[in-house]
Amino acid sequence: MSSSSSTSGVSNIRRNGVDGGKGIPRKCRCGQVTVLRTSESVPNPGRLYYICPFRSKEDKNHLFKWTDISMVEEMEEVERVIQKIEEEFFNLAMETRTCEAVVNRYGDEIKAMKTLAEGCKKEVEELKAVVKRREEDIEKVKSGMSCCKSVTICVLGVVLSFYFMSA
């Protein structure tokens, strides 16, 4: 997020400098690399300027720009980019603090849930042991009932035998 915005700000400085916009011009609109020269005119003696090699008194469609103006524009653009980066950094710092607060809040809850889950796990193990013991008890009762059935059938058989024999 912030890196793309910052990079685009730097790109704007370069792009503006290339196409003859704000900042230091690197190339003329015609594509020619600009050259740095010193003015020898009476109103601007010794003043530096950028110029396209193809610029002439007859063809003023090519780049001409004073270096002091270029530098002021460049610094203004750099200041805008720095301000934007500082704003993005501030926003990122605020987001980071918010995320840390959320993590800390939920971190404590997660620890509590883990502790609760461990307790539940122990209870489940205890319940499994109880169920196993009950199943064993049921098996014993079933085997005991099977024995009772056998005894009951034998007793019934004996009773019926006596009944039919005495009749």
C-alpha positions in Angstrom: 0.0 0.0 0.0 2.4 2.7 1.1 5.3 1.6 -1.0 3.3 1.8 -4.2 2.1 5.3 -3.3 5.6 6.5 -2.4 7.1 5.0 -5.5 4.5 6.7 -7.7 5.4 10.0 -6.0 9.0 9.6 -7.0 8.0 8.5 -10.5 6.0 11.7 -10.7 9.1 13.8 -10.0 11.0 12.0 -12.7 8.1 12.0 -15.2 7.4 15.6 -14.7 11.1 16.4 -15.2 11.2 14.4 -18.4 8.2 15.8 -20.2 9.0 19.5 -19.4 6.6 19.8 -16.5 7.6 20.6 -13.0 11.0 19.8 -11.6 14.4 19.2 -13.2 13.9 18.5 -16.9 15.9 15.5 -18.1 14.6 15.5 -21.7 12.8 17.8 -24.0 9.4 16.8 -25.3 11.1 15.9 -28.6 13.1 13.2 -26.6 16.5 14.9 -26.7 18.5 15.0 -23.4 18.7 18.5 -22.0 22.0 20.3 -21.5 22.9 22.7 -18.7 24.2 26.1 -19.8 25.1 29.5 -18.2 23.4 32.7 -19.4 25.6 35.4 -20.8 22.7 37.9 -21.2 22.7 41.3 -19.6 19.5 40.7 -17.5 20.6 37.2 -16.3 24.4 37.0 -16.2 25.7 33.8 -14.9 22.2 32.3 -14.3 22.0 28.5 -15.1 19.4 27.0 -17.4 18.4 23.8 -19.0 17.9 23.8 -22.8 17.2 21.3 -25.6 20.1 21.3 -28.1 17.4 21.8 -30.9 16.1 25.0 -29.4 16.8 28.2 -31.4 15.5 31.7 -31.7 13.4 30.6 -34.7 12.2 27.3 -33.1 11.1 28.0 -29.5 9.0 24.7 -29.3 11.9 23.0 -27.5 12.7 23.1 -23.8 14.1 26.1 -22.0 14.0 26.3 -18.2 15.9 28.2 -15.5 17.6 25.9 -13.0 16.6 27.8 -9.9 12.9 27.5 -10.9 13.5 23.8 -11.6 15.1 23.3 -8.2 12.3 25.0 -6.4 9.7 22.9 -8.2 11.7 19.7 -7.5 12.0 20.6 -3.8 8.2 21.3 -3.6 7.5 17.9 -5.2 10.0 16.2 -2.9 8.3 17.9 0.1 4.9 16.6 -1.1 6.2 13.1 -1.5 7.8 13.2 2.0 4.6 14.5 3.5 2.6 11.7 1.8 5.1 9.1 3.1 4.9 10.6 6.6 1.1 10.4 6.4 1.2 6.8 5.2 3.7 5.9 7.9 1.4 7.5 10.5 -1.6 5.6 9.2 0.5 2.4 9.1 1.6 2.9 12.7 -2.0 3.5 13.8 -3.1 0.3 12.0 -0.2 -1.6 13.6 -1.2 -0.4 17.1 -4.8 -1.4 16.4 -3.8 -4.8 15.2 -1.6 -5.3 18.2 -4.5 -4.4 20.5 -6.8 -6.8 18.8 -4.1 -9.6 18.9 -3.5 -8.9 22.6 -7.2 -9.0 23.4 -7.8 -12.1 21.4 -4.5 -13.6 22.6 -5.7 -13.7 26.2 -9.1 -15.2 25.1 -7.3 -17.9 23.0 -5.1 -18.8 26.0 -8.3 -19.1 28.1 -9.9 -21.3 25.4 -6.9 -23.5 25.3 -7.0 -24.0 29.0 -10.7 -24.7 28.8 -10.1 -27.2 26.0 -7.5 -29.0 28.0 -10.0 -29.4 30.9 -12.7 -30.6 28.4 -10.2 -33.1 27.0 -9.6 -34.5 30.5 -13.3 -34.8 31.2 -13.9 -36.6 27.9 -11.1 -39.1 28.8 -12.8 -39.6 32.2 -16.2 -40.1 30.6 -14.7 -42.6 28.1 -13.3 -44.6 31.1 -16.7 -44.5 32.8 -18.5 -45.7 29.6 -16.0 -48.5 29.3 -16.6 -49.6 32.9 -20.4 -49.5 32.3 -20.0 -51.5 29.1 -18.0 -54.1 31.1 -20.7 -54.1 33.8 -23.4 -54.6 31.1 -21.4 -57.6 29.7 -21.2 -59.1 33.2 -24.9 -58.6 33.7 -25.7 -60.1 30.3 -23.5 -63.1 31.1 -25.1 -63.4 34.5 -28.6 -63.2 32.9 -27.6 -65.9 30.4 -26.7 -68.0 33.4 -30.0 -67.1 35.1 -31.9 -68.0 31.9 -30.2 -71.4 31.8 -31.0 -72.0 35.5 -34.6 -70.8 34.9 -35.0 -73.1 31.9 -33.6 -76.0 33.9 -35.9 -75.3 36.8 -38.9 -74.9 34.5 -37.9 -78.1 32.8 -37.7 -80.0 36.1 -41.1 -78.5 37.3 -42.8 -79.4 34.0 -41.3 -82.9 34.2 -42.7 -83.4 37.7 -46.0 -81.9 36.6 -46.4 -84.3 33.7 -45.1 -87.3 35.6 -47.4 -86.8 38.5 -50.4 -86.2 36.3 
